[in-house]
Each structure stands twice: as structure tokens, then as C-alpha cells.
Amino acid sequence: MAATTLQGKRIAFLAADGVEEVEYVQPREAVEQAGATVELVSLKPGTIQSFNHLDQSKTYDVDVTAADADAAGYDALVLPGGVANPDFLRADADAVRFVRAFFDAGKPVGVICHGPWTLIEADVVRGRRLTSWPSLRTDLVNAGADWVDEQVVTDGGLVSSRKPDDLPAFCAKIVEEFAEGPHSSR
């Protein structure tokens, strides 16, 4: 049953250069193994450079740019972390628009580590309970979020985790939330 939990669903992964490789690869594998189709959305065509902490790792092919992507064509969104990745994303109007559209439609979103920086820029964290890498706590609180230090937090379809060590719980929870579909509580 678990292998087809996300059958027929399209999941967008929004990432740019500097993405933390394990935070991209493991969630992608989890949703693909559950039957979803995944597309990598980024800021420019070509490839993105992933990192393993501060060391360059592999590159990944971009399927569509944020400027050309339409959130209506996806069932859910994942925002991996890495320090540089969300900083590039939050400075791009198309990426921010793309993220906000998922929240406007009540679609589930998974975010880990430094990924919430993009959510802050999209102005979608006010009144929401979530977690992140600890250094984002002040940014999230200042943006109106209820920040907690927990392995995985779910709030109305928004799934958040702190760091790579949380990936097993994060991956299981995003598959569950993505299978549930849109959440009207947003």
C-alpha cells in the first residue's frame, strides 16, 4: 500500500545552488518510492550544485524554472535546506510567488533546515507552528511564527524539520501529509 500512496501526484522540489544534498535526495526518494512524480524547480535552466555541508557535491538537472512553473500543476511542494539555497530563493520574486501559491491553495508543503527563510519572504509563517535549523528561530518568531525545537512539526499541511538527522521522520511525515492532499485549515 505504501508504494502507491502518492500514485498520480506531482511534487515540486524548489531548490537552487547550495542546496544541502541529503535534504534534497532523501525526501525526493521517499516521495518517488511512494509513487509520486517529482520535478525540480529552480531559478535558472540547466543544473543546480548541491553541497554536503560546505563541500560541493553532485549537480542535479532542473526540470522547470520558477518563472515558468505553475503551482496549480503540482499537488505538494518540498523546500530543502542548505544555507545558500534558500537565500537565493527568497531573493527571487518568481520563487517567492511559486511558494505563496501553494499556501494560497492549501496544498501541503514540506520544509527543512534553512528552508523556512523562503517561507518568511513569502509571508506565510504568521500564526503557524513550525521548526527549523536553530539559527532561524529569531527570524521565524519575528515573522510571527510559533517556533518549536522538535524533530518534525505539522501545522495544517505544513511539515517542518530542523536538520539532516530529522530526515527519517520528515520523509515519513511528508508522504503522509502529501497523501492527504489540500488542507482547508489554512
N, C-alpha and C positions, 0 to 999 in steps of 0.2 A: 504494500500500500504506500509506504513512504516514497518509493521510487517514482510514483506518479502523482504525488501531492501537488506539484506545481505544473502538471501537464497542461500545455496550451497557454501558459503565462509567459509574458515577455518582461524581463527585468533589465532595467538600465543601471549600469555602474558608471557613475560620473567621477572621473579621475583625470589628473594631469601629471606632468613631470613631477617627480618627487614623491609619488605615491609609495606608501610602505607596502612592499611586495606581498608579504604574508596576509596583510589586511585586504588585499585585492584578490589574491589567488584562493585562499581558503573559503571565503564567502561565495565566490563565483563557483567553485567546485561544489559547494553544498547545494546551491540552488539548481545547478545543472544536473546534479545527481538526483534531485527531487523532480526533474522533468522539465524545468524552465528553459527557455531560450534567453540567452544573455547577449546584450550589446554594450560595448564600451563607448561611452560618450565622452568627448574631451573638447579642449579648446581649439585644437587645430587638427587637420587631417594628418595621417602618417602614423607615427608611433609615439608612445609615451615611455619615459625612462623610469623604471621602478628603482627603489632603494631597499636595502636591507640595513636598517638604521641609517648610518651615514655613508655607507658604501653603495656605489652603483651596482645594480643587479641586472635583470633582464629588461628587454623592451617588449611592449605589447601593442598590437595593431588596433588603431582606432576604427570603429565602425561608422560613427557619425559625429559631426561636430555639434556642440551645444547650440550654435546658431541655427542649425538645420533640424535639430531634434524636437519632437513634439511629445510632451508628456502624456498626451491623450493616447498615444500608441503603446504605452507601457502600463503594466499592472503594478509595478513597485520600483523603488529606487534604492540603491546602496551607495553610500558615501564612505569609501575607505579613508584611512588617515595618512600619516606621514606629515611632517611639518610643512614642507614646501607646497605639496599638492593642494590642501585646502586654502592656503594663502593665495595661490594663483587663481583658484576657482572663485573665491569671494571677491576678487578684483575684476571679474568678468561679468558684465551685465547679462549676457545670454545664459551663462551657467546659473546665475542667481535666479533669473526668470524661470529657468527649467526646474530648479529645486522648488521654488514657490508654487509652481503649478501642481506639483504632487500634493502639497498640503492643501491647496485650494480645492482639489478634487477628493480629499480624504483618503488618498491612496497610501498604503504602508511605505515606510521609509526606514532603512537601517543605516546607522551612522556609528563610527568607532573612532576612538583616539582623538586626533585633532580635527576630524571631520566636522564637528559642530561649528567651527568657525564659519563655514559656508551657510549653515542654518541661521546663525546670528545675522549675517549680512542679508539673508532672505527675510528677516524679521518674522520668523516662525517659532521662536522658542518661548515667547512671553506666556507665562502661566503653565508651562509644560514641565514635567518632571523628567530629568534625564541625567546621564553621567557622561564623562569624557576623560581624556588624559587630565591629570590633576591641575596642570598649569592653565587650563581653560576655565577653571571654576569661576574666577572673578569675572571673566568676560561673559560667561553664561548668566551669572547672577545679575550683573549689570544690565544684561539684555532682558531680564525679567523671568529667567528660568529658575526652577527649583532644582538645584544641583545636588546630587547624592553620590556617595562613593560606594557603588555596588557593581558587581560583576556584569550584570545585564539588567536594564531597566526598560519597561514597556509602558507607554502612555498613549493610549488611543491610536495604536498602529505605528507609533514611533518607537523603534528599538534602538537602544544605545548601549555601548560598552566602552570600557576605559582603555584597553591595551591589547597587544597580541595574546597575552596569557588568557584573556577572556574569550578568545575566538571559538572554542568548542560550544560554550553557552550561547554566544552571539549567533553563530551559524544555525544552531538548532532553533533559536527563537525567531530569526528572520524567516526561516522556512515555514514555521507555524503561522506567523503573522501574515506573510505573503499569501498563504493558502486561504486565510480568512477573507482576504480582499479588502475593499474600501471600508473605512471606519467613519460612521456618521457623527461620532462624538467630537470631531474636530470642528 
